Amino acid sequence: MSQVIIVGSGLSVLSAAHTVLERGGNILVLDKNSFFGGNSTNATSGINGALTKIQIGGEDEIKDATSASN
């Protein structure tokens, strides 16, 4: 069983920690703050991610480069 020490607690680091847990490993998360989130806690206009409302439809839909050229 793997043992992993994770430094930081931003979204990408916690995603990696989750993967380790899913695969049966043990983790220890260390962060300088008393709360998790890293720089993501400073996001005031939302968190970028796949298949958001704007990406998948509506008048403000963002077209992928490949579909925009077709």
N, C-alpha and C positions, 0 to 999 in steps of 0.2 A: 504494500500500500504506500502510495507516495505522500510525502508531507511537504507542503509548500508554504513559504512565508511570502505574503503579499504586502508590498509597501505602497500605500495610497488607497483611496477608496472612491475613485471616480467611476463613471459608468463602464468604461472599457475594462478597468481592472476588476470590478465586481462581476462583469460578464465572464472574464477568465476564471475567476474564483468559482463561479457557478459551474463552469465546465469541469473543473477539477473535482468538485463535489459530486457531480453527476457520474463521473468515472470512478468514484469510490475513494478519492483522496481526502486528506485532511488539510485544512488551511488555517493559517493564522494571519489575520489582517491587521496591519499596523498603519496608523495615520496620525498626522500631527494635530488634527482637529478632533473635537469631541463628538463629531457627527460624520456620517458617511455622505458621499456625493461629490467630493472634489470640486472642480470648476463647474460641474453641472449645476451646482446649487446657485450659481450666478446667472444661469440662463433665464432671461426675462421674457423671451418671446417663444418659449417652447423648446423642446429637445428634438433635434433632427433625427429622423428614423425612416425606415422603409414603409411604403404604402400609407402615408399620411393622407388625410382628406384632400389636401391640395394636390398631392401627387396622383391620386386615382380618379379624379373627376371634378366636374364643375367648371365654371367659366374661367377660373384661375388655374386650371390644370397645367402642370409642368410636363411638357413632352420630353421623352427621352431623345437623345441625339439621333438614334437610329430611326425612331418612328417619325421624328420631325422632318427627316429628309425624304421620306416616302410620300 
